């Protein structure tokens, strides 16, 4: 059983959002002070909505921060299911409007393969991501590491040379693009943000012995080890 990760528990979504926004903001500010720039990778879904709204108002040097995506659906940016559009609407507002957005797919590529070729060059230029915030589904997926995914084995291989891969799976809906395991766990700060009792129980199951194919989030729990921090609210 995996138990070395740091667990932060909150009584409300609001308290979690404020604490995590402060944690991310302070870390990015320190990275900017140290390196003159910083990077943040975020996930889609409904869970981070409040976090994004709080984080967007943090008074840090957003002009020196690049925001990218952990994963993306291969849809046009105007599509309501686009993570790029979601992040632009909720995070890149207020003070954070000055940040640079680095999408995995900006609508210019005709195929997922073309989008991946572009995204790999851009992600490679970032180096190690300063802060990476993951989510998790009730099926045990994280990023676009889905049970039954066509490229799951390659995406969660610690030795893969790919930075970004295409993923299709029964539970994924659209064709997707995802950062691979080595890129995610190389982040200087790695956070799993989940809310609700159901996801707490999913996490507890994932921490126990079992296959990555059944619950792909296990790949993160295993590879990240003590680096991973979990933020949870009921």
PyMOL commands that set and color helices and strands:
alter all, ss='L'
color gray80, all
select helices_A, chain A and resi 13-35+49-55+62-64+83-90+94-98+112-126+152-155+181-185+197-206+217-227
alter helices_A, ss='H'
color red, helices_A
select strands_A, chain A and resi 6-10+38-42+65-69+71-73+100-102+131-134+164-167+176-179+189-195+228-233
alter strands_A, ss='S'
color yellow, strands_A
deselect
rebuild
show_as cartoon
